[in-house]
Amino acid sequence: MSYWRSGSSEWIYFLQCTDTHLRVSAEDTQARQSPQQGLSKIVQYALDSGLPLDFVLHTGDVAGALGELGQPSSYDECDQLLAPLKKPVAYVAGNHDDPRELRRRIPTAVEWFSDDPSSVAYSFQSGEIRFFVLDARIGEAPHSRISEGQLDWLHAGLGAIAKNGAAVVVTHYQVLPIDIPRWHCVDYDGAPSSMLMENGEALHAVLSRHRAVVAGVFHGHIHSSQAFTVDGVTYHAAPSTIDNVCNLPDDRAVDDTIGANLVGIRPGSLLVRHLRLAR
């Protein structure tokens, strides 16, 4: 066993939650419940399921909202809400997050991409699976970009994966465009803006080159549950724990559920359960 591995099963299990948007002000009228209530429901479900989790993966926008960067007290609260699971938490930086607040909460059992205290890119090992967490933020903008340095780092890291191992790549943002117009252009603080990754094709090229070892790519950001495969690389989005939208046919409709992903992985196998609960 190791820091990121608590069980003896050949499977590694983790809970992917995302876009919790915890705020100093707890009430959210659009969601009809507080952000704290939504995350608490997911945690309780995970506890009741009896799944032997090894860790929690939070894929970003831990705190904050439109025009409101996450505050230190909100990150403290997220730690407290996840504490009943008694598992380490791997945090990913979203566009509403304060990267310095996240970085100081990430356990020491990781290998950082950079010593820059505002960078939240790192990797860690759980069993035979290597996890690569990318930081694609462009400030608080909804669109994103992966640095050339991170692309090179990821390429080298994936190339070093042993034949009997596998890798998981994690980012907050959607990497490639899909046939859902909502995510191509959104109204962001009164102005049209893209939700897409500016150089997503470059990241995808690295992933597809190493598709033999990339078990999956996990992200949040779009407040929707979906999975799609391109060139042998499968991308998994988890739903938000506070509010979500539908995909096709009506990509503007509100989805009246909250959710998360329960994930099991071993070399050669991946199981993703898309959990949905009523708000």
N, C-alpha and C positions, 0 to 999 in steps of 0.2 A: 504493500500500500504506500501511497505518497500523498502529498498535500491535496492534489486534485483527484485522488482515487481512493475512495473509502471502502469499496466492496471487493469481493473476491471473484465475482462473476466475470466471464470473458466479455460481457457487455459493459459499456460505460453509459450511464444515464445522466442526463441533465435536463433542467427546466429552463426553457428559453422564454423570458418575459421581455416586454419591450414597451417603449412609449408610455411610461407610467405618468409622466408629467406632474410629479408631485410639486405642490406649490405651498408657499407660506399660507395663502388663503385656501382653505380646504375645499370650499364648495365650488362646484362646476355645474351651472344650470343646464348647459347643453347635454351633459352626460346624465343628469338627474341623480347623480351620486358623487361623492367626493372621490378624488383619485386614490385616497387611502383605502376607501372601501373596496374599490375594484381590485387593487393589489392584494388586499387581505383575503378576498374571495379565492383568488388564484392560489395563494399560499395554503389556505385551508384545504382546497381540493387536492393539492399535491400531497399534503399530509395524510388526508383520508385515503388517497389512492394506494398508499403503502409502497409506492415505487421506490426502490433503493437508490435514491439520487446520489451522485458523486459531487455535483456542484450545481450552481445556478449561473446561467449566462444571461446577462441583461444587455440587450442590444441597443441601448441608447435612448436619449431623451428621458433620462431618469427624472429630471426635474425641469421646471420652467415651462414656458408656453410662448405663444406669439408675442414678441416684444419684451419678454421677461426671461432673463437668464436665470438658471437654477441658483438658488441660495443655499449656503452651507447647511442651514437647518433642515432643508428638504432632503439633502443627501444623508444626513444623520437619520432622518425619519425612514428613508428607504432601507438603510441598514437594519433599523429596528423592526420594520415590517417583514423583512426576509429572515430575521434571526430565528424564528421558530423552526425553520428548516434545518438549522444547525449545519449548514454547508458553506464552503467558501463561495464567494461571488466574483465572477469575472465581468467587469464593467466595460462597456463600449461607449465611446463619446458620440453623442448626437449633436445636432445643430443648436439645440437649446441648452446644452450642458456647459458647465464650467470645467474645462479639462483638468485644471489644477486640483479641483475638489475631487474629481474622479481618480486621478493618478495616486493621490495620497491614500486612497482607500483600497487600492489593488494590492493584493498580497505580494510579499517579496519573492514568492516562489514562481517568478516569471523572468523571462529574458527580454529586456527592453530594446526596442529598435533604436532609441535615441535617449540621450541624457537630458534632452530638453524637457523641462517640467510641464510644458504645455502640450506635449505629445503623448497620446494614449494609444500607441502602437506597440504590441508586445506579442510574445509567444509563450506557450507552456505545454507541458506534456502530461497526459492522463492515460496511463496504461500504454498501449501501443499507438495512441492517437496523438498527433501534434496539432495544436490549435494555434492559428495565426489571427490576431486581432488587428485590424487596420484602422487608421485614423484618416478620414477623408474630408474633414471639416474645412469649410471656407467661412470662418467666422460663424455667424448665425444664419447664413444663407441656406435655403432649402436644397439647393443643388450642391454638388460636392466634386472633389478631385483628389485622386491618389497621387502622391509625389513620386517622382522617378526613383528616388532613393528607396521608398517602400516597395515599389515594383521590383527593383533589383534584389532587395532583401527577401521578398516573398519567393521570387524565382529561385534564388539560391537555397532557401529553406525547403521548398518543395522538392528540389533536386536532391536533397540530402535524405529524404525519407527512405527508409529501408523497404525492401520488397514486401516484407510481411507487415508493414505498417500502413498508416493512412493519415490523411490530414483533413482538417476542417478549417475553413476560412470564414472570418466573421467581419462584418462591417455594419454600420447603422443604415447605410443607404442602399437603395435599389441600384444595381450595377448596370443592367441593360434595359432599354425601352421595351415595353410589352404593349399589346393592343388594348390599352385602357387609357383613353385620352386624358383623364383627370390627372394622371401623374406626369404628363408631359408639360402641362401648363396649368398652374394653380394661381388663385388670388392670394398673394402673400402680402399682408399688411397694406392692402389697397393697390397693389401693383402686380401685374402678371409675372410669374417666375416659374422656372423649370424645377422639377423634383429630381431630375436625372443626374447621373454622374458624368461630368464633362469628358472624362477619358475612360469611361466604362469599357469601351472596346479594347483598350490597352490592357486593362486588368483582366478582362475575359480571355485575351490572347495568352496571358501567362497561365491562367487557370486551365484552359483547354489543352495547352501544351503538356500540362502535368495531370491530365484528367484520370490517368491510371491510379493516382494516389489520392486525388481530391474526392472525398466522400460526399461533400456537400458544402454549399455556401449559405450562411444564415444571416438574415438582416431583419430590420424593422422599418421604421420611417413612414410607411405607406398606410398604416392603420388598416390593414387587411390581411387575411390569411390566404396564401397562395403558394404554389410550387410550379416551377417550369424548368425545362431542360433545354439547353442550347449546346450543341457540339459536345455532348457527353457530360456537361457540367450542369448540375441541378441546383437551383436557387430556391431557398425556402424563406418565406416571409412569415413572421408571427403576427397575430393580431394584437392590438393595444389592449391594455388592462383598463382603459377608461372609456374610449369610444372608437367606433370603427365605421367604415363605409363599405358598400357593396362593390363587387366587381361587375362584370357584364351580367345581364344586358343593360342594367341601369347603374352606371358607375357614379351617379350623383346621389343615389339613395343612401339613407342612413341604415346601418346594420345594427339591430337592437341587441347586440351581444358584446361581451368582452371575451378575452381569451389569452392563450399562450400556447407554446409547443412543448410537448413532452417527447424527448428524443432519446433513443437508444442506438448505440453505435458500436461496432466492432469491425476489424479489417474485413472488407468484403460485404458488409451488411449495414443497412441504415433503416431505422424505423422512426417515423415522425408521426405523432398523434396530434392533430390540430384540435386543441381543446377550446370549446365555446361554452360560455355560461351566460345566462340571462343577466342583464344589468339590474 
